[in-house]
Amino acid sequence: MVYKKANEGDADFSGYPSKRWIGFGIVGIIIVIVLLSTFYSVGPDEEGVIKRFGRYTRTVGPGLHFKIPFVETVMKVKVKYIFKEEFGFRTLKAGVKTIYAPGDYSEESLMLTGDLNVGVVEWVVQYKVKDPLAFLFNVRDQEETIRAISEASMRQIVGDRSIDEILTIGRIEAGQKAQEKLQSILDSYRMGIQIVTVKLKDVNPPDPVKPSFNEVNEARQERERTINEAWQAYNKIIPKAKGEAEKMISTAEGYAINRINRALGEANKFLAIWEEYRKSPEVTKKRFYLETLNEVLPKIGKKYILDTEEKEILPLLPLGEIGGKK
């Protein structure tokens, strides 16, 4: 049997690749690593912050980009994503039926109000990054910083208000004031963050005092109900009485005006008649006489006329059938 000597570059009889192929493999791996280190992509909701030897050089938008391998590094920041921080609770799964994480978070939610009462305040802070460079380099541990400032702002706002305000009508205003204060502090820190909303999720008294607190609320509600019923009765009776009084006054004033006008009319009529009578008394007397007869005669049933100069019985004249009225 003849054995052929293996040429350089051919595989040996042990089945392992030669040094040349190993070298090709190493070079290929290096090329792949270099390519992967040279090209990178930024997502549609992100911006890339490029550092060269740890120093900021530029900011790039979404898409495929090139960088110097092993010299430049990229840090991607979501600038269109709404981040959320929860205080007093933790959400495990959001949906139609939200699932919350078990645990005690009273250290961040238990607060003292302005009237020296204690309330459990749960709220949510939503924010987004408006300046990636400031967000990355101006403050360390951004999430913990936001939580600490949010808690401090909310405690100050709640401490300036009574428990009734926080539980009822003042909840929305408290959230707005906390958002303004939180944004002001973050701007002073130059964190590059925009607060989208601060919303109070739930405000309750501590569990040990809930029964007493509910009794007080029920008593207040009963008092308000009684006051409202009294005002309702007042608004129903008083305006009606005022209306009737004004009606009576208006009726009396109308009656007085009517009587005065009638009296003035009769007085003017009397003066006019007297003036005519003064001018011609006989004619006026005769006219009055005739007018009176004109009013009286129609009311008489049968009329009998006697002539004072007649010596005998006056013949009966049927005036009722002819010209008079029965």
C-alpha positions in Angstrom: 0.0 0.0 0.0 1.3 3.5 -1.0 0.7 6.5 1.2 0.5 9.9 -0.4 1.9 12.8 1.6 -0.7 15.5 2.3 -0.1 18.8 0.6 -0.1 22.0 2.6 -3.7 23.3 2.6 -5.3 19.9 2.4 -7.1 18.3 5.3 -5.1 15.9 7.3 -6.1 12.4 8.0 -7.5 13.4 11.4 -10.5 15.1 9.8 -9.9 18.7 11.1 -9.7 21.7 8.7 -6.3 23.1 7.9 -4.9 26.4 9.3 -5.8 28.2 6.2 -9.5 27.5 6.6 -9.3 28.4 10.2 -7.8 31.7 9.3 -10.5 32.3 6.7 -13.2 31.6 9.4 -11.6 34.0 11.8 -11.4 36.8 9.2 -15.0 36.2 8.2 -16.1 36.5 11.8 -14.1 39.7 12.3 -15.7 41.1 9.1 -19.2 40.3 10.4 -18.5 41.9 13.7 -17.1 45.0 12.0 -20.2 45.3 9.8 -22.5 44.8 12.7 -20.6 47.5 14.6 -20.6 49.8 11.6 -24.3 49.8 10.6 -27.2 50.2 13.0 -30.9 51.1 12.7 -33.1 53.5 14.8 -36.8 52.7 15.3 -39.6 55.0 14.1 -40.4 56.1 17.7 -36.7 56.5 18.6 -33.8 58.9 18.3 -30.1 57.8 18.4 -27.5 59.7 20.5 -24.0 59.0 19.1 -21.0 59.2 21.4 -17.3 59.1 20.2 -15.0 57.9 23.0 -17.7 58.7 25.5 -18.3 62.2 24.2 -21.5 63.3 22.5 -21.2 64.0 18.8 -24.6 64.0 17.1 -28.2 62.9 17.3 -29.8 60.9 14.4 -33.4 60.1 13.6 -35.2 56.9 12.5 -33.6 54.7 9.8 -30.4 52.9 8.9 -27.2 54.8 9.8 -23.4 54.4 9.8 -20.9 54.8 12.7 -17.2 54.3 13.2 -16.8 50.8 14.7 -15.3 50.4 18.1 -15.0 54.2 18.3 -18.6 55.4 18.3 -21.4 54.0 20.3 -25.2 54.7 19.9 -27.8 55.1 22.7 -31.4 54.8 21.5 -34.1 56.8 23.3 -37.8 56.4 22.7 -39.1 60.0 22.1 -42.6 59.2 21.1 -43.4 56.6 23.8 -45.5 57.6 26.8 -43.8 56.3 30.0 -45.9 55.7 33.1 -45.0 55.8 36.8 -47.6 54.5 39.3 -47.7 55.5 43.0 -49.6 53.6 45.7 -50.3 50.6 43.4 -48.7 48.5 40.6 -50.5 47.3 37.5 -49.8 43.7 36.5 -52.2 43.5 33.5 -54.3 46.3 32.1 -57.5 45.6 30.3 -61.3 45.4 30.8 -60.5 43.9 34.2 -57.3 45.3 35.4 -55.1 43.1 37.6 -53.1 44.9 40.3 -50.0 43.6 42.0 -50.4 42.6 45.7 -48.3 44.4 48.2 -48.2 47.4 50.5 -47.3 50.7 48.9 -48.5 52.9 51.8 -45.0 54.4 52.2 -45.5 56.4 49.0 -49.3 56.9 49.2 -50.0 57.7 52.8 -50.1 61.5 53.2 -51.0 64.2 55.7 -53.5 66.7 54.5 -53.8 70.4 55.4 -56.4 69.9 58.1 -54.2 67.3 59.8 -56.1 64.3 58.5 -54.5 61.3 56.8 -55.4 60.1 53.3 -54.2 57.3 51.0 -53.5 59.0 47.7 -52.9 56.9 44.6 -51.9 58.6 41.3 -50.3 58.1 37.9 -47.6 60.2 36.2 -47.3 60.0 32.4 -44.4 61.6 30.6 -42.3 61.5 27.5 -38.7 62.4 26.5 -38.5 65.7 24.6 -34.7 66.1 24.6 -32.8 62.8 24.4 -29.4 64.5 25.0 -30.6 66.2 28.3 -32.4 63.0 29.3 -29.2 60.9 29.0 -26.5 63.2 30.3 -27.9 65.8 32.8 -29.3 63.5 35.5 -28.4 60.0 36.6 -31.1 57.4 37.3 -33.9 59.2 35.6 -36.7 57.0 36.7 -35.9 57.2 40.4 -35.5 61.0 40.1 -38.9 61.4 38.5 -40.5 59.2 41.2 -38.9 61.2 44.0 -39.9 64.5 42.5 -43.4 63.4 41.8 -43.9 62.1 45.4 -42.5 65.4 46.8 -44.7 67.5 44.6 -47.9 65.5 45.4 -47.2 65.6 49.1 -46.9 69.4 49.0 -50.1 69.8 47.0 -52.1 67.5 49.3 -50.6 69.1 52.4 -52.1 72.5 51.3 -55.6 71.1 51.1 -58.2 69.5 53.4 -59.2 65.9 53.2 -62.6 66.8 51.9 -61.1 68.7 49.0 -58.8 65.8 48.0 -61.7 63.3 48.3 -64.3 65.4 46.4 -64.1 68.6 44.3 -60.4 69.2 44.6 -59.0 66.1 43.0 -58.8 67.4 39.5 -57.3 70.7 40.6 -54.8 68.9 42.8 -53.6 66.8 39.9 -53.2 69.9 37.7 -51.2 71.7 40.4 -49.0 68.7 41.0 -48.3 68.4 37.2 -47.4 72.1 37.0 -45.0 71.8 40.0 -43.4 68.6 38.8 -42.8 70.1 35.3 -41.3 73.2 36.9 -38.8 71.1 39.0 -37.9 68.9 36.1 -37.2 71.9 33.9 -35.0 73.4 36.6 -33.0 70.1 36.5 -32.9 70.2 32.7 -34.0 66.6 32.4 -35.5 66.9 28.9 -38.8 65.4 30.1 -42.4 66.6 29.3 -45.1 65.7 31.8 -48.2 64.5 29.8 -50.6 64.2 32.8 -50.8 63.7 36.5 -54.0 62.0 37.5 -55.3 61.0 40.9 -56.6 57.5 40.6 -58.1 57.0 44.0 -58.1 58.8 47.3 -59.3 57.0 50.5 -59.0 57.3 54.2 -56.8 54.7 55.9 -58.5 51.3 56.4 -58.6 51.6 60.3 -60.6 54.8 60.2 -62.8 54.1 57.2 -66.0 53.1 59.2 -65.8 56.4 61.2 -65.1 58.4 58.1 -68.0 56.9 56.3 -70.3 57.7 59.3 -69.1 61.3 59.2 -69.8 61.5 55.5 -73.2 60.0 55.9 -74.0 62.6 58.5 -72.8 65.4 56.3 -74.8 64.1 53.4 -77.9 63.9 55.6 -77.3 67.5 56.7 -76.9 68.6 53.1 -80.1 66.8 52.1 -82.1 68.5 54.9 -80.7 71.9 53.9 -81.6 71.2 50.3 -85.1 70.2 51.2 -85.6 73.3 53.3 -84.3 75.5 50.4 -86.7 73.7 48.1 -89.7 74.4 50.3 -88.5 78.0 50.7 -88.1 78.5 47.0 -91.6 77.0 46.5 -93.5 79.0 49.1 -91.8 82.4 49.3 -91.9 83.2 45.5 -95.6 82.2 45.5 -96.4 84.5 48.4 -94.4 87.3 46.8 -96.3 86.8 43.6 -99.7 86.9 45.3 -98.8 90.0 47.2 -97.6 91.7 44.1 -100.9 90.6 42.4 -103.0 92.1 45.2 -101.0 95.3 45.1 -101.4 95.6 41.4 -105.1 94.9 41.6 -105.5 97.6 44.3 -103.5 100.1 42.3 -105.6 99.3 39.2 -108.8 99.7 41.2 -107.6 103.0 42.7 -106.7 104.4 39.2 -110.0 103.3 37.9 -112.0 105.0 40.7 -110.0 108.2 40.3 -110.5 108.2 36.5 -114.2 107.6 36.9 -114.5 110.3 39.5 -112.6 112.7 37.3 -114.8 111.8 34.4 -118.0 112.3 36.4 -116.7 115.6 37.8 -115.8 116.8 34.3 -119.2 115.7 33.0 -121.0 117.6 35.9 -118.9 120.7 35.2 -119.7 120.5 31.5 -123.5 120.2 32.2 -123.4 122.9 34.8 -121.6 125.2 32.2 -124.4 124.5 29.7 -127.1 125.0 32.3 -125.5 128.3 33.3 -125.7 129.5 29.7 -129.4 128.5 29.2 -131.2 127.1 32.2 -134.6 126.7 30.7 -133.4 124.7 27.7 -131.2 122.5 29.9 -134.1 121.8 32.3 -136.3 120.9 29.4 -133.7 118.6 27.9 -133.2 116.9 31.3 -136.9 116.5 31.6 -137.2 114.9 28.1 -134.2 112.7 28.7 -135.6 111.5 32.0 -139.0 110.7 30.4 -137.1 108.9 27.6 -135.5 106.6 30.2 -138.6 106.2 32.4 -141.5 105.7 30.0 -140.2 102.5 28.3 -140.1 100.9 31.8 -143.8 101.6 32.4 -146.3 98.9 31.4 -149.5 100.8 30.8 -149.7 104.6 30.4 -152.7 106.8 31.3 -152.7 110.4 30.3 -155.1 112.9 32.0 -155.9 116.3 30.7 -156.4 118.7 33.5 -158.8 120.8 31.4 -161.0 117.8 30.6 -164.3 117.8 32.5 -165.2 114.3 31.6 -163.4 111.0 31.6 -160.5 111.0 29.2 -160.9 108.4 26.5 -158.3 105.6 26.9 -155.5 105.9 24.4 -153.9 102.5 23.6 -150.3 103.9 23.7 -149.0 100.5 24.7 -150.1 98.9 21.4 -149.4 101.9 19.2 -146.3 103.7 20.2 -145.3 102.7 23.7 -144.2 99.5 25.2 -146.2 97.2 27.4 
